[in-house]
Amino acid sequence: MMALLLLVLALLIAASAGRRILNLLGTVPESRLDRLVYSTALGLGVIAYAVLFLGLLGFLALWPVVAGIVGLLLLSWAGMLETILDLQPRARDVSETPNSHARSIPMLLAGAALAFIAVITVINCFVPPASHEWDALSYHLAAPKIYLQHHRILFLPTDHHSNFPFLVEMLFTLGLLFHGYALANLFHFALGALTVAAILFLGRRYFAPKAGLIGALAFATTPIVIWEAGAAYIELGMALYVVLAFGAALEFRATVNPRWLALSGILMGFALSVKALALVPFLLLGMLILFGGYRFKNMRWYLVTAILVGCPFYVKTALYTGNPVYPFAYRIFGGKFWSQDLADAYSGTQVGFGLHRNVLSASDDLANMRPDEDPPTVLHRIRNLALAPFALVSVPRIFYDYQDPGMLSHLGFLFLSLPMLTLVLPKSLLSLSTRWAGAAAFAWYMVWSQTMQYVRYIIPVIPLLVLAGGEGADRAMRRAPVFRWLIRGVIFVQAALVLMQFGTRLFVNIGSDPGQLELAVSEEARQKYLTRRLNHFFAVDWLNHHAPKDAGVVLFEEARGFYLDRPYLWGNSLHSTYIPYPAFANGREMADWFLRHGFRYALVNLQFSQEANKPGGREMLKEASGTGTIGQLFLQWYDPKRGGERFRSLLGDAVLEGAAGFVSEATQRGVVVLEFKPGGAQ
């Protein structure tokens, strides 16, 4: 409950600061909902940058942050008063017709569905991140936790992700500071809820009367959106700022007031600060404005504000690493503790998702067949461009994680079926807004389909798709009653499926796990849940309770360090060149290097080792875990004579030569904990 109250307070402060910006720009919308969404989104961006500023100065602690919030309130007190007035209920003019009650039934059902989804998502925010939230445990939450431990934003030499644009992570930092992961998750929920509200008012204002409601339902019932809204991920933040930037550009088109382009640029700048992939919509929207017949002197309002607002994280990264888009574009910019070999390997991982040379059918997927990863030819790329939308519906896990199938990887089917309606309707019925949204979404999809076909990267495109599809649905429903019932039925089916799936998880979870509701309220249930769902959690918990406070840990075959309360590095050589493995002649030299740098322990998660993925590897690991022979299996798999990556040979050599020893109390469940020993120790 406290986390929810803190979220409401943060959103009120954000709305007040954002309202101040709208007043200064002279771009205050007429509608209350429009004003609240624009101002809150702007204010959250301002708060995130305030956290960044305090973190870079070394003031990332409770009282400096509180002082910063108070200062922000003093600067935006007038906006606070206006926001409070907007939040007050107002009397509605009711003029009913005999059929008004009948027409209100779909509206009531839509409102009930959205409310139920919101409740489900909020409950999920209080469930501790576990096996599905890999990125949250690796860096979305893990890096902010390290920043808070040091009271400053610092360079993490082995975590290259921490050099990405981190706008939403700055909100997570605030959440962790005041109320842990629950408040951090709630910030992402708020960004998702604001996106739904943005679709609602943008569709109604610029597309068609029912386009906003249809689009909002389509977006809110997208399975992966529901899941992400309850987790510390960032795609919903990018979706919010991109769709609002498009909305401000549409208002400029209606008013030809360049101040709206300045607002559009500010919002797109925040999108660039969420994810570097926002460069795609940034360029696409600029091209739409330019090709729309508007002179470049208007365009500069958009370009300058977007670049100024979007650049701080890239400047920070350039100062830390020498590369503003680190670790990408290594051939152009280079980068600290990186290499071309690492860049090539990282790129290979990025393009490993989605369609390649062969095309899997649904029956192939049921048979657990894996797609090939051979580079596609030009003809294959053209074919994949046409097939990918349908494959996202029929075989979604190839776009996510083939080992983790299920609802979490789904986009549903409304993102595809609704926009199809715009293709069959006469062009004269479609607004210019739909043409802009449709053109941008299609061009953005083309870039996605030819680069990294990862399903989460398509989430920010969905608001544009459902806005265009919402208008197509509205026009079709007006032309023929049969479309009205058909479209309502399709929306009902997707809503019913996701409500049944996610609603059931409130009470019954996978295997022996308790439901989300019990996990949200019971500390004992959460501890058991984490122990079951994260095989390294027991070892991490042991280190938190038994390792000295300053004893660092090197994580091998594992990057999820959020629950570890000790300093740590990622040990695998593909993460960075910070650990000089080629310079070590043997395991003794590696152990001495770690000890000199304050790292006394190593955690090796055999579940993700190369040997575990080979035929029979999982069975061997399961047997060793059951018989208590994990140490012997480690020595077998990391035997220096086996070759392989240098760090694995060095680990095995360190144990064999006595430079590292097993910590038997923590070595279990497929995880080995080693303690490095100084030279001469027995």
Steps between C-alpha positions, in 0.01 A plus 500: 500500500783739584652440156170600335479816708857591409421440133197730516714768668771462235245524218346812657842664522576393143170638370568830676849534349372397159213748518754773564682400179175501302424850630845626406468354151145623455383150404234428761235267350133580549400159634577404860611149406732637233652748744553240771664246270731748330598669826558177693715352223706818480535516877618142529771580248602804705512293820713235327748764387508646850598155633767476229639841597513411871656163421776646287581748777517223761185600691296187435374459856172552683530858625659654189227337289229626736653848481496476120132402502416790731690735269305368201175559688597858577573562132171350390256607774277678248485182294405310815197723556388460138548123515293473818221697332513264202472200730183626669180327383264711292130469432410343168223613274283191453260505208390144448322353204290181515796294370770661714498221758546239230786695349662537842526123554809458274653803672438347842648168390804680356545697821466185711758319288749786528443523876548125547821508297624791712430308823676188370801705394526691827496174696776365276710805587526370858627156390881481518673479161604144427597278207291678235640847584855429386580854387354653816718279720804556276496875451164685499484464880847365572695804373282754691548293816877526458470876443306533825758293689772744385275810514605587147477390138827330420650305213437126528787346300346159428135607456487663157121534529546763770628736230170492310262799528357459851205740534253241629771341715535835676135464604580145614784649706248727670271203559777287653605789723155553652327161485702233321408308188122545549514876448747454214255263331214742564682773310497278191132423561434874509679547168282225352180649643596841359554336160148354511362843592703663221358256243152574635513876456717508187266257323194700593653835404693427180372169360135402551243519785548137612860460381644590839292251697558220250872573486529525879330161543720343232817630667395428858401141418828421325646217716862616497386854587311375806804304611745786443276748682553298818877471459801732502549515124509812282310449173180658630693817581623520143149425371356786706745765388490397134120500473476835682766646269285391205196652670672836546607490133138435399394805703764703318352379171157620617614838636830569316629626835873410516485488880329163463799382300721609789284289733521211254878532499519503881292183518704329228814607687371314806436197275862517384602503866303182562648295216740568214256321269284812526730640233271319251174680592696823551609494136165372370300773670744762375456370145120507532510860615740599225315314224173640630588825329620690806809713469825414670477805724212319669692173507782654700268532801465122496861415422668735747279413796520125432879507479545722805264297718620166370877552516595493874524121531698475177739770620540316830573174320748669266686642799503163679586277202606717206195380302162681524305187398721247683531210441357544149684652200835378629659528154419872501547611860689218673429468870656433839539133600346386171636348180396418146472131590259584781307735272463226238388247760249746646366577154463128432289465813285797402412357157436149628128559554213464256483367146809398306535262206239245601145576610353309791135401491281473807533120482880533492482720808284245682762238416759727666696547179753782512536756219832514322722805541659502156528853357201566270546598138330802344208283389469354848492850647218604266309184590558555872380858470162369386481201735630645828168660612323166464789310661475736800151357551558134410855427627575790736775341706755516218480878546554483877670207671459153359556350846233721659178467296159613616278804528791725593631491143166573329379816329153353463330547165331842514827678415481322163129463428386856576750682273399262219164680493670816375617310193149402388327831562492776237785745550249785507371367833840503669633812671845643442574403861452135413721537196775652713469234771473219247797617294718544809398163644565318171841664449592429863388138457718468187806611697414254778444209262839551332703548818422347840164321494448508875137525607558753780647743248171508310296605807552878445360460145170358625341834605540631145361175357195493727424869441493443125315172551259666739397748233465219246278311744291808574445572129416135427252484789324807369473359147347163586339361820662162440842660551380646828429158648801336337749758630345503846518121502868493403589753768294302753685178414847651558385673818339181632809293427742733677267560794458126543874435472626783721198489732557130569863572589379712790397183681679208331849520352733267313580175678505535876538878502230696684285750314609857435267630769661290773847591375408868516404488868706220659872542568537130578337406169731741316813345649391147409397619155838658429682190624296282263506732199864616517743213542775741610289676765607263782868568425437873480315492832789311660749759374282784629498346849849354527742685272669812644333825394792604280564155350425520129350220290571412136193360322576237237235368259264736682414869473199533732661675794209706633452298819873492579595757765874474444715672232507285187629472145370304204774245440433359154750630247227595248376776732812717478881499486530652849619170651828428313460125452760479216762639741452224757739208463299283737217495752730621779567828317128549435415439866769746613362764260149460638625519859702816428184660364291401802320195356523207736225272369378360171148378423476262203150411376543169317142522374617750236839351424586379152514137612146514640367584154666202337316166458464338841627807683173580676465141618855500638435825686174372644667182621792688655261736678304207640808307618696797633782461250483846343867557583611192310288597201656848508849350487393280210345782296769759583796268466784706340566211261157544339600832345226747418485860616802605701313604815347153538839329484638749750215433743561128489875551534449729801315224684742226400802708610346607832453867402126459553297265715137390508269661755302185568222670697404712197579254220171339400209514253736515204700791641862492615639758742878529514721693741826633358801439723810720517834355390640255752160430662410134554 
